[in-house]
Amino acid sequence: MVYLLSDAAAGVHGQVVRIDGDELLLMSHPSIIGEGPRHPKWTVERVARAFAGELANRLQPLGLHRT
């Protein structure tokens, strides 16, 4: 943490950093998966239908995964 707050890390921007025991890791950034449904006025019911429908097969696994 001290390194990332120091001038020595001036070139490190917008990174998600994780320390897991003795390992220092960079995490991937969230990304958009395909095109999303559109509606001019979203309601709770429309969001629920989108998740039950076209978004259902795009849900990502939970937890940490190495690439």
Secondary structure as the mmCIF struct_conf table of DSSP 4:
data_model
#
loop_
_struct_conf.conf_type_id
_struct_conf.id
_struct_conf.beg_label_comp_id
_struct_conf.beg_label_asym_id
_struct_conf.beg_label_seq_id
_struct_conf.end_label_comp_id
_struct_conf.end_label_asym_id
_struct_conf.end_label_seq_id
HELX_RH_AL_P HELX_RH_AL_P1 VAL A 2 LEU A 5
BEND BEND1 SER A 6 SER A 6
HELX_RH_3T_P HELX_RH_3T_P1 ASP A 7 ALA A 9
TURN_TY1_P TURN_TY1_P1 ALA A 10 GLY A 11
BEND BEND2 GLY A 14 GLY A 14
STRN STRN1 VAL A 16 ASP A 20
TURN_TY1_P TURN_TY1_P2 GLY A 21 ASP A 22
STRN STRN2 GLU A 23 MET A 27
HELX_LH_PP_P HELX_LH_PP_P1 SER A 28 PRO A 30
BEND BEND3 GLY A 34 GLY A 34
HELX_LH_PP_P HELX_LH_PP_P2 GLU A 35 PRO A 37
BEND BEND4 PRO A 40 LYS A 41
HELX_RH_AL_P HELX_RH_AL_P2 VAL A 44 ALA A 52
TURN_TY1_P TURN_TY1_P3 GLY A 53 LEU A 55
HELX_RH_3T_P HELX_RH_3T_P2 ALA A 56 ARG A 58
HELX_LH_PP_P HELX_LH_PP_P3 LEU A 59 LEU A 62
BEND BEND5 GLY A 63 GLY A 63
#
